[in-house]
Amino acid sequence: MSTIITLSQEEIESNFDFALKLCAKGHTIKVITKDEKAVLLTPVMGYTQLPDDVNIPDAEEFVPDPGAVGAYVAESMREMTQDF
């Protein structure tokens, strides 16, 4: 299980390399900015770790299929609500 580490903007600015290493090891970094907003640095699966048969398009290229999205949502809702 990853942990969430809270740092101020000043702390992240002075220790950015270390924070990235923590992130690479599975930790999520919550940064509180000077104007008291929250920003997350969180690890995600790198492209080099994806299996060959997984294709994740760039956000600019992706056009969702409304029918497929609707079917996925309907199936997910059936699974989540079957015991209620």
Chimera marker file (.cmm) of the C-alpha trace (Angstrom):
<marker_set name="trace">
<marker id="1" x="0.000" y="0.000" z="0.000" r="1" g="1" b="0" radius="0.5"/>
<marker id="2" x="1.367" y="3.400" z="-0.911" r="1" g="1" b="0" radius="0.5"/>
<marker id="3" x="1.421" y="6.246" z="1.542" r="1" g="1" b="0" radius="0.5"/>
<marker id="4" x="0.592" y="9.921" z="1.086" r="1" g="1" b="0" radius="0.5"/>
<marker id="5" x="3.302" y="12.303" z="2.190" r="1" g="1" b="0" radius="0.5"/>
<marker id="6" x="2.321" y="15.947" z="2.647" r="1" g="1" b="0" radius="0.5"/>
<marker id="7" x="4.919" y="18.607" z="1.851" r="1" g="1" b="0" radius="0.5"/>
<marker id="8" x="4.824" y="22.363" z="1.534" r="1" g="1" b="0" radius="0.5"/>
<marker id="9" x="5.726" y="24.017" z="-1.756" r="1" g="1" b="0" radius="0.5"/>
<marker id="10" x="9.006" y="25.170" z="-0.243" r="1" g="1" b="0" radius="0.5"/>
<marker id="11" x="9.876" y="21.625" z="0.857" r="1" g="1" b="0" radius="0.5"/>
<marker id="12" x="9.119" y="20.159" z="-2.582" r="1" g="1" b="0" radius="0.5"/>
<marker id="13" x="11.128" y="22.890" z="-4.324" r="1" g="1" b="0" radius="0.5"/>
<marker id="14" x="14.210" y="22.223" z="-2.225" r="1" g="1" b="0" radius="0.5"/>
<marker id="15" x="13.889" y="18.394" z="-2.324" r="1" g="1" b="0" radius="0.5"/>
<marker id="16" x="12.342" y="17.716" z="-5.722" r="1" g="1" b="0" radius="0.5"/>
<marker id="17" x="14.752" y="14.955" z="-6.786" r="1" g="1" b="0" radius="0.5"/>
<marker id="18" x="14.157" y="13.095" z="-3.527" r="1" g="1" b="0" radius="0.5"/>
<marker id="19" x="10.380" y="13.523" z="-3.850" r="1" g="1" b="0" radius="0.5"/>
<marker id="20" x="10.491" y="12.026" z="-7.353" r="1" g="1" b="0" radius="0.5"/>
<marker id="21" x="12.434" y="9.043" z="-6.020" r="1" g="1" b="0" radius="0.5"/>
<marker id="22" x="9.755" y="8.523" z="-3.360" r="1" g="1" b="0" radius="0.5"/>
<marker id="23" x="7.101" y="8.743" z="-6.046" r="1" g="1" b="0" radius="0.5"/>
<marker id="24" x="8.953" y="6.179" z="-8.167" r="1" g="1" b="0" radius="0.5"/>
<marker id="25" x="8.881" y="3.817" z="-5.159" r="1" g="1" b="0" radius="0.5"/>
<marker id="26" x="5.082" y="4.043" z="-4.933" r="1" g="1" b="0" radius="0.5"/>
<marker id="27" x="4.459" y="6.967" z="-2.604" r="1" g="1" b="0" radius="0.5"/>
<marker id="28" x="2.058" y="9.797" z="-3.400" r="1" g="1" b="0" radius="0.5"/>
<marker id="29" x="3.227" y="13.303" z="-2.573" r="1" g="1" b="0" radius="0.5"/>
<marker id="30" x="0.608" y="15.905" z="-1.632" r="1" g="1" b="0" radius="0.5"/>
<marker id="31" x="2.017" y="19.401" z="-2.107" r="1" g="1" b="0" radius="0.5"/>
<marker id="32" x="0.362" y="22.326" z="-0.356" r="1" g="1" b="0" radius="0.5"/>
<marker id="33" x="1.118" y="25.397" z="-2.468" r="1" g="1" b="0" radius="0.5"/>
<marker id="34" x="1.796" y="28.887" z="-1.172" r="1" g="1" b="0" radius="0.5"/>
<marker id="35" x="-1.806" y="29.846" z="-1.932" r="1" g="1" b="0" radius="0.5"/>
<marker id="36" x="-2.993" y="26.771" z="0.021" r="1" g="1" b="0" radius="0.5"/>
<marker id="37" x="-4.068" y="24.635" z="-2.938" r="1" g="1" b="0" radius="0.5"/>
<marker id="38" x="-3.256" y="20.930" z="-3.064" r="1" g="1" b="0" radius="0.5"/>
<marker id="39" x="-1.324" y="19.265" z="-5.877" r="1" g="1" b="0" radius="0.5"/>
<marker id="40" x="-0.563" y="15.536" z="-6.106" r="1" g="1" b="0" radius="0.5"/>
<marker id="41" x="2.504" y="13.806" z="-7.455" r="1" g="1" b="0" radius="0.5"/>
<marker id="42" x="1.445" y="10.227" z="-7.857" r="1" g="1" b="0" radius="0.5"/>
<marker id="43" x="3.075" y="7.192" z="-9.454" r="1" g="1" b="0" radius="0.5"/>
<marker id="44" x="1.518" y="5.685" z="-12.553" r="1" g="1" b="0" radius="0.5"/>
<marker id="45" x="2.503" y="2.689" z="-14.613" r="1" g="1" b="0" radius="0.5"/>
<marker id="46" x="5.195" y="3.741" z="-17.048" r="1" g="1" b="0" radius="0.5"/>
<marker id="47" x="4.855" y="3.113" z="-20.749" r="1" g="1" b="0" radius="0.5"/>
<marker id="48" x="7.875" y="0.812" z="-20.638" r="1" g="1" b="0" radius="0.5"/>
<marker id="49" x="6.021" y="-1.436" z="-18.170" r="1" g="1" b="0" radius="0.5"/>
<marker id="50" x="2.921" y="-1.891" z="-20.341" r="1" g="1" b="0" radius="0.5"/>
<marker id="51" x="2.357" y="-5.204" z="-22.068" r="1" g="1" b="0" radius="0.5"/>
<marker id="52" x="2.692" y="-5.097" z="-25.854" r="1" g="1" b="0" radius="0.5"/>
<marker id="53" x="-1.052" y="-5.618" z="-26.385" r="1" g="1" b="0" radius="0.5"/>
<marker id="54" x="-2.043" y="-2.518" z="-24.346" r="1" g="1" b="0" radius="0.5"/>
<marker id="55" x="-2.375" y="0.687" z="-26.342" r="1" g="1" b="0" radius="0.5"/>
<marker id="56" x="-2.991" y="3.876" z="-24.372" r="1" g="1" b="0" radius="0.5"/>
<marker id="57" x="-3.646" y="6.770" z="-26.759" r="1" g="1" b="0" radius="0.5"/>
<marker id="58" x="-2.578" y="10.328" z="-26.095" r="1" g="1" b="0" radius="0.5"/>
<marker id="59" x="-5.378" y="12.503" z="-24.726" r="1" g="1" b="0" radius="0.5"/>
<marker id="60" x="-5.361" y="14.625" z="-27.899" r="1" g="1" b="0" radius="0.5"/>
<marker id="61" x="-5.862" y="11.531" z="-30.085" r="1" g="1" b="0" radius="0.5"/>
<marker id="62" x="-8.508" y="9.751" z="-28.016" r="1" g="1" b="0" radius="0.5"/>
<marker id="63" x="-12.119" y="9.866" z="-29.186" r="1" g="1" b="0" radius="0.5"/>
<marker id="64" x="-14.397" y="7.768" z="-26.955" r="1" g="1" b="0" radius="0.5"/>
<marker id="65" x="-17.040" y="5.508" z="-28.473" r="1" g="1" b="0" radius="0.5"/>
<marker id="66" x="-20.337" y="6.499" z="-26.782" r="1" g="1" b="0" radius="0.5"/>
<marker id="67" x="-21.839" y="3.028" z="-27.269" r="1" g="1" b="0" radius="0.5"/>
<marker id="68" x="-18.850" y="1.237" z="-25.749" r="1" g="1" b="0" radius="0.5"/>
<marker id="69" x="-18.684" y="3.695" z="-22.852" r="1" g="1" b="0" radius="0.5"/>
<marker id="70" x="-22.422" y="3.249" z="-22.187" r="1" g="1" b="0" radius="0.5"/>
<marker id="71" x="-22.099" y="-0.555" z="-22.234" r="1" g="1" b="0" radius="0.5"/>
<marker id="72" x="-19.106" y="-0.428" z="-19.884" r="1" g="1" b="0" radius="0.5"/>
<marker id="73" x="-20.916" y="1.858" z="-17.436" r="1" g="1" b="0" radius="0.5"/>
<marker id="74" x="-24.075" y="-0.295" z="-17.532" r="1" g="1" b="0" radius="0.5"/>
<marker id="75" x="-22.091" y="-3.489" z="-16.894" r="1" g="1" b="0" radius="0.5"/>
<marker id="76" x="-20.087" y="-1.861" z="-14.099" r="1" g="1" b="0" radius="0.5"/>
<marker id="77" x="-23.271" y="-0.583" z="-12.435" r="1" g="1" b="0" radius="0.5"/>
<marker id="78" x="-24.824" y="-4.082" z="-12.651" r="1" g="1" b="0" radius="0.5"/>
<marker id="79" x="-21.742" y="-5.575" z="-10.990" r="1" g="1" b="0" radius="0.5"/>
<marker id="80" x="-21.617" y="-2.941" z="-8.248" r="1" g="1" b="0" radius="0.5"/>
<marker id="81" x="-25.329" y="-3.078" z="-7.416" r="1" g="1" b="0" radius="0.5"/>
<marker id="82" x="-26.101" y="-6.797" z="-7.763" r="1" g="1" b="0" radius="0.5"/>
<marker id="83" x="-26.088" y="-7.410" z="-3.986" r="1" g="1" b="0" radius="0.5"/>
<marker id="84" x="-28.210" y="-4.370" z="-3.076" r="1" g="1" b="0" radius="0.5"/>
<link id1="1" id2="2" r="1" g="1" b="0" radius="0.2"/>
<link id1="2" id2="3" r="1" g="1" b="0" radius="0.2"/>
<link id1="3" id2="4" r="1" g="1" b="0" radius="0.2"/>
<link id1="4" id2="5" r="1" g="1" b="0" radius="0.2"/>
<link id1="5" id2="6" r="1" g="1" b="0" radius="0.2"/>
<link id1="6" id2="7" r="1" g="1" b="0" radius="0.2"/>
<link id1="7" id2="8" r="1" g="1" b="0" radius="0.2"/>
<link id1="8" id2="9" r="1" g="1" b="0" radius="0.2"/>
<link id1="9" id2="10" r="1" g="1" b="0" radius="0.2"/>
<link id1="10" id2="11" r="1" g="1" b="0" radius="0.2"/>
<link id1="11" id2="12" r="1" g="1" b="0" radius="0.2"/>
<link id1="12" id2="13" r="1" g="1" b="0" radius="0.2"/>
<link id1="13" id2="14" r="1" g="1" b="0" radius="0.2"/>
<link id1="14" id2="15" r="1" g="1" b="0" radius="0.2"/>
<link id1="15" id2="16" r="1" g="1" b="0" radius="0.2"/>
<link id1="16" id2="17" r="1" g="1" b="0" radius="0.2"/>
<link id1="17" id2="18" r="1" g="1" b="0" radius="0.2"/>
<link id1="18" id2="19" r="1" g="1" b="0" radius="0.2"/>
<link id1="19" id2="20" r="1" g="1" b="0" radius="0.2"/>
<link id1="20" id2="21" r="1" g="1" b="0" radius="0.2"/>
<link id1="21" id2="22" r="1" g="1" b="0" radius="0.2"/>
<link id1="22" id2="23" r="1" g="1" b="0" radius="0.2"/>
<link id1="23" id2="24" r="1" g="1" b="0" radius="0.2"/>
<link id1="24" id2="25" r="1" g="1" b="0" radius="0.2"/>
<link id1="25" id2="26" r="1" g="1" b="0" radius="0.2"/>
<link id1="26" id2="27" r="1" g="1" b="0" radius="0.2"/>
<link id1="27" id2="28" r="1" g="1" b="0" radius="0.2"/>
<link id1="28" id2="29" r="1" g="1" b="0" radius="0.2"/>
<link id1="29" id2="30" r="1" g="1" b="0" radius="0.2"/>
<link id1="30" id2="31" r="1" g="1" b="0" radius="0.2"/>
<link id1="31" id2="32" r="1" g="1" b="0" radius="0.2"/>
<link id1="32" id2="33" r="1" g="1" b="0" radius="0.2"/>
<link id1="33" id2="34" r="1" g="1" b="0" radius="0.2"/>
<link id1="34" id2="35" r="1" g="1" b="0" radius="0.2"/>
<link id1="35" id2="36" r="1" g="1" b="0" radius="0.2"/>
<link id1="36" id2="37" r="1" g="1" b="0" radius="0.2"/>
<link id1="37" id2="38" r="1" g="1" b="0" radius="0.2"/>
<link id1="38" id2="39" r="1" g="1" b="0" radius="0.2"/>
<link id1="39" id2="40" r="1" g="1" b="0" radius="0.2"/>
<link id1="40" id2="41" r="1" g="1" b="0" radius="0.2"/>
<link id1="41" id2="42" r="1" g="1" b="0" radius="0.2"/>
<link id1="42" id2="43" r="1" g="1" b="0" radius="0.2"/>
<link id1="43" id2="44" r="1" g="1" b="0" radius="0.2"/>
<link id1="44" id2="45" r="1" g="1" b="0" radius="0.2"/>
<link id1="45" id2="46" r="1" g="1" b="0" radius="0.2"/>
<link id1="46" id2="47" r="1" g="1" b="0" radius="0.2"/>
<link id1="47" id2="48" r="1" g="1" b="0" radius="0.2"/>
<link id1="48" id2="49" r="1" g="1" b="0" radius="0.2"/>
<link id1="49" id2="50" r="1" g="1" b="0" radius="0.2"/>
<link id1="50" id2="51" r="1" g="1" b="0" radius="0.2"/>
<link id1="51" id2="52" r="1" g="1" b="0" radius="0.2"/>
<link id1="52" id2="53" r="1" g="1" b="0" radius="0.2"/>
<link id1="53" id2="54" r="1" g="1" b="0" radius="0.2"/>
<link id1="54" id2="55" r="1" g="1" b="0" radius="0.2"/>
<link id1="55" id2="56" r="1" g="1" b="0" radius="0.2"/>
<link id1="56" id2="57" r="1" g="1" b="0" radius="0.2"/>
<link id1="57" id2="58" r="1" g="1" b="0" radius="0.2"/>
<link id1="58" id2="59" r="1" g="1" b="0" radius="0.2"/>
<link id1="59" id2="60" r="1" g="1" b="0" radius="0.2"/>
<link id1="60" id2="61" r="1" g="1" b="0" radius="0.2"/>
<link id1="61" id2="62" r="1" g="1" b="0" radius="0.2"/>
<link id1="62" id2="63" r="1" g="1" b="0" radius="0.2"/>
<link id1="63" id2="64" r="1" g="1" b="0" radius="0.2"/>
<link id1="64" id2="65" r="1" g="1" b="0" radius="0.2"/>
<link id1="65" id2="66" r="1" g="1" b="0" radius="0.2"/>
<link id1="66" id2="67" r="1" g="1" b="0" radius="0.2"/>
<link id1="67" id2="68" r="1" g="1" b="0" radius="0.2"/>
<link id1="68" id2="69" r="1" g="1" b="0" radius="0.2"/>
<link id1="69" id2="70" r="1" g="1" b="0" radius="0.2"/>
<link id1="70" id2="71" r="1" g="1" b="0" radius="0.2"/>
<link id1="71" id2="72" r="1" g="1" b="0" radius="0.2"/>
<link id1="72" id2="73" r="1" g="1" b="0" radius="0.2"/>
<link id1="73" id2="74" r="1" g="1" b="0" radius="0.2"/>
<link id1="74" id2="75" r="1" g="1" b="0" radius="0.2"/>
<link id1="75" id2="76" r="1" g="1" b="0" radius="0.2"/>
<link id1="76" id2="77" r="1" g="1" b="0" radius="0.2"/>
<link id1="77" id2="78" r="1" g="1" b="0" radius="0.2"/>
<link id1="78" id2="79" r="1" g="1" b="0" radius="0.2"/>
<link id1="79" id2="80" r="1" g="1" b="0" radius="0.2"/>
<link id1="80" id2="81" r="1" g="1" b="0" radius="0.2"/>
<link id1="81" id2="82" r="1" g="1" b="0" radius="0.2"/>
<link id1="82" id2="83" r="1" g="1" b="0" radius="0.2"/>
<link id1="83" id2="84" r="1" g="1" b="0" radius="0.2"/>
</marker_set>
